[in-house]
Amino acid sequence: VVARTTAPFIYLAPLKSITDSLFRRVFGAHFGGVDAAVAPFINPQRASSYPDKLVRDLLPERNREITVIPQILNNEPQGFSALARRLHELGYQEINWNLGCPARQVVKKQRGAGLLPHPDTVCRLLDTVLPELPGRLSIKMRVGLHDEAEAAALLPRLNDYPLSEIIIHPRLGDEFYRGLADPDRFARCMTLTGHRLCYNGDIRTMADYLRLAHRFTGINRWMIGRGLLADPFLAETIKGESTSAAPRKRRLAAFHDDLYTGLEEQMSGPGHLLGRLKQIWCYFIGAFPDKQQYLKKITRAGSLDSYRRAVEQIMS
Ligand SMILES: Cc1cc2nc3c(=O)[nH]c(=O)nc-3n(C[C@H](O)[C@H](O)[C@H](O)COP(=O)(O)O)c2cc1C
């Protein structure tokens, strides 16, 4: 057991088109241990007012279950500020800036991880946006796009700004999701910043958490994405709760059923519904270690009927 005076703070990570408000609501209704969620990014266009569509998933009535921090993916101060104001009007006291998305079309436009080699652009946005920002700002970043030297150049400069926190995913943008998040890189980042830090990346088991918590005794904030989809009990376990096998199975099944019902209402048509469910199962199958062979049945299901049959086999 790691001796800490306060309980660890655990974020559900943003996973675009997975951890939307419906997922967060259903997850929060069935599982504990998560203190807050960073929402998947929204990308402001050049405009001073925002179509409700862009912020629909962040409307307060959809986000009562888990505390949410909206995330912006952009590099353009006017659009950023206008969206930040809109989010503040909706009641959000904190927003997060995405400096980590590695997708090629994002990086090409110098957004997400594409900003990491350009500390001047990052600072210019902060210089413009922060003085007028009505709430707090945190950053979620990788350790570089091509090279860790990028974080080493950027982090000391970020010390000049009043950020609430920096969430570090210690991979390079160029690595996408290959290999493992590297704690040594995180350790090097720690020496370069005075900001509060949160560790993110490849926390999949209690043993992963304990290894990191023992190593980084000064860190008490953790962000978990895929690990929580593969083991929805992980945050509870980290907080010291344990659940035996039978209720675990029941709770996983109830979670799936509620998510299915919600998605059925939300998605337009069975094709989209099936697509989303398959995407979730690529991670969720981790919760059924002795049923890995059924994932293929799910990913190959051509209809909701065959999908449901495969799920029954997994849950039985
Ligand atoms: C499908 C998918 C979608 C993601 N979408 C976002 C996003 O919208 N914003 C963001 O900051 N990170 C996004 N990420 C990165 C995760 O938030 C997280 O940093 C990464 O998965 C490492 O954490 P994990 O190993 O706990 O999942 C995404 C990752 C995946 C796999």
PDBQT file of the ligand as one rigid body, heavy atoms in Angstrom, charges set to zero:
ROOT
HETATM    1  C1  LIG A 401      -9.848   6.084 -29.498  1.00  0.00    +0.000 C 
HETATM    2  C2  LIG A 401      -9.089   7.144 -28.751  1.00  0.00    +0.000 A 
HETATM    3  C3  LIG A 401      -9.569   8.449 -28.746  1.00  0.00    +0.000 A 
HETATM    4  C4  LIG A 401      -8.877   9.467 -28.050  1.00  0.00    +0.000 A 
HETATM    5  N1  LIG A 401      -9.383  10.747 -28.023  1.00  0.00    +0.000 NA
HETATM    6  C5  LIG A 401      -8.731  11.709 -27.309  1.00  0.00    +0.000 A 
HETATM    7  C6  LIG A 401      -9.256  13.048 -27.205  1.00  0.00    +0.000 A 
HETATM    8  O1  LIG A 401     -10.328  13.402 -27.733  1.00  0.00    +0.000 OA
HETATM    9  N2  LIG A 401      -8.530  13.945 -26.484  1.00  0.00    +0.000 N 
HETATM   10  C7  LIG A 401      -7.350  13.600 -25.852  1.00  0.00    +0.000 A 
HETATM   11  O2  LIG A 401      -6.729  14.437 -25.199  1.00  0.00    +0.000 OA
HETATM   12  N3  LIG A 401      -6.856  12.349 -25.927  1.00  0.00    +0.000 NA
HETATM   13  C8  LIG A 401      -7.520  11.403 -26.629  1.00  0.00    +0.000 A 
HETATM   14  N4  LIG A 401      -7.013  10.134 -26.640  1.00  0.00    +0.000 N 
HETATM   15  C9  LIG A 401      -5.832   9.814 -25.811  1.00  0.00    +0.000 C 
HETATM   16  C10 LIG A 401      -6.258   9.326 -24.416  1.00  0.00    +0.000 C 
HETATM   17  O3  LIG A 401      -6.957  10.337 -23.707  1.00  0.00    +0.000 OA
HETATM   18  C11 LIG A 401      -5.048   8.916 -23.560  1.00  0.00    +0.000 C 
HETATM   19  O4  LIG A 401      -4.161   9.992 -23.480  1.00  0.00    +0.000 OA
HETATM   20  C12 LIG A 401      -4.322   7.703 -24.144  1.00  0.00    +0.000 C 
HETATM   21  O5  LIG A 401      -5.224   6.715 -24.560  1.00  0.00    +0.000 OA
HETATM   22  C13 LIG A 401      -3.352   7.106 -23.122  1.00  0.00    +0.000 C 
HETATM   23  O6  LIG A 401      -4.036   6.758 -21.935  1.00  0.00    +0.000 OA
HETATM   24  P1  LIG A 401      -4.546   5.257 -21.643  1.00  0.00    +0.000 P 
HETATM   25  O7  LIG A 401      -3.379   4.341 -21.898  1.00  0.00    +0.000 OA
HETATM   26  O8  LIG A 401      -4.971   5.276 -20.204  1.00  0.00    +0.000 OA
HETATM   27  O9  LIG A 401      -5.673   4.993 -22.590  1.00  0.00    +0.000 OA
HETATM   28  C14 LIG A 401      -7.677   9.137 -27.356  1.00  0.00    +0.000 A 
HETATM   29  C15 LIG A 401      -7.209   7.816 -27.382  1.00  0.00    +0.000 A 
HETATM   30  C16 LIG A 401      -7.892   6.820 -28.058  1.00  0.00    +0.000 A 
HETATM   31  C17 LIG A 401      -7.353   5.417 -28.025  1.00  0.00    +0.000 C 
ENDROOT
TORSDOF 0
